[in-house]
Every structure is written in C-alpha cells, then in structure tokens.
Amino acid sequence: MSEITAVTIKSDALSALQDWIDKRNHLLSLAEKVTEVTNQEQLDASASIQTALTKHIKLLAKERKDVTAPIDAIKKQIMDSEKAMGAPASMQLSRIKGLNDSYATKLAAEAEAERRRQAEEAERRAMEEMKRQEALAAADSDDNPFGPPVPVADPEPEPMPVVPVPQAPRTSGGRIVKRWSHTVTAPSLVPRQYLVVNDKAIRAYIKMCEQQGIDPEIPGVQFSATASVESAGRM
C-alpha cells in the first residue's frame, strides 16, 4: 500500500463552531416569537428570519467541510490504494467469469435446442399415429364384398430414440444460474401493466411552465400548486 500523508485537523476550525452556536441561538429566539403570518409586515419579518436561518445553516456546512477536509483526504488515499491493490485480481476475476459464463450459456442453448427438437419429434409422431388411426377407421367403414375385415393387431409403435440432453455444467465452486435480459422490439404491443409514466419528463415540463409563468396541462394528470417563500439569497 502506498504511503499515506499525515494530516492535522486545525483547532481554530473547531473553536469557530461556538460562534456559530451563539448566532444560531439568537436566530432561534427570534424564530420562536413568530407564531403566525397574517399581514405584510409579519411576512417581511418572518421572511427575513427565514433568509438568516438559511444562510446560517449553509455556514455550518462550510465549517463542517473545513473540519472534515483532512479526513476526506486520508479516506481518498486509502480508497485509491485499495483500488490499485485489487485491480489485478478484479481483472482476472472478470476474465475467468466471462469464460465460465460463455461456456454455461453455450450448453444451456444446446440443451434448449435439443428439448425443442424432441418436442417437435414427439408432435410429428403423434400426428402420424392419428392419421394412421383415421385411415384404419375409414377402411373399416368401406364396403367389403369378402365380408368384414379380419382384425389386425396394431403394430408396436417404434420406440423414440433416447437422445441424451446436454446438461448444464456442474461445479463445486459455485452454481450456474440462467439470467434473462430483454429488448423491446414493438413498444405499441407491450401490455399496459408493463408501461410506466415518465415522471422525469413531467417534472421537466412543470419546471418549464414555472419559468414561463403558465399553468401545466397534461391529459390524465392532475396538477396542484402551493405557494412558498424563498430566501432572499435564492431569488
């Protein structure tokens, strides 16, 4: 592992937190006095406190970053070293997994192809047997000047050859799992239960309407609006 640079957390960053706490307590005392907003004067006073609290909370985040920046630097060094050490093993893992998955997929495809072939063969034999029985029934019903036909025992059906179906590889080091993926080829044919509303597109449309000062309208979508007061720093 590469050498990690030593860092020191400055004590003045911690002492600055006390000043922040004192200012916070002052703002809290002002905020606690706001119990209702029913006129413009109260709105102006309350909005001023809202802006001050917003800025003060952001200042706390800045103080926190000043304290944790050295720790974050150490963490980054450790993670970079971990990544470098594990890179050769990860590369070989990916390569070997690719070989194993390719072989397992090949055998699974062969097994599926053989299963389908045997199913088609069984269906073909069943159709042939049905046609043979229909032919025998038709012969029995035809006029025969020599009297009724002599019953003939049905020949033994030809046994279907048993073809070994390729089996998926077995390994003591793990289990083989078939995983499916999908590609949508005809979106208009996909059943409704597999379709989702594009909320991201709707939110983008709402944002555009807000910027242009118009009301959003989309068939099948109900919109509702609430008013809020933004801090002065965000206007």
Secondary structure, 3 states (H helix, E strand, C coil): CCCCCCCCCCHHHHHHHHHHHHHHHHHHHHHHCCCCCCCHHHHHHHHHHHHHHHHHHHHHHHHHHHHHHHHHHHHHHHHHHHHHHHHHHHHHHHHHHHHHHHHHHHHHHHHHHHHHHHHHHHHHHHHHHHHHHHHHHHHHHCCCCCCCCCCCCCCCCCCCCCCCCCCCCCCCCCCCCCCCCCCCCCHHHCCHHHCCCCHHHHHHHHHHHHHHCCCCCECCECCCCCCCCCCHHHC
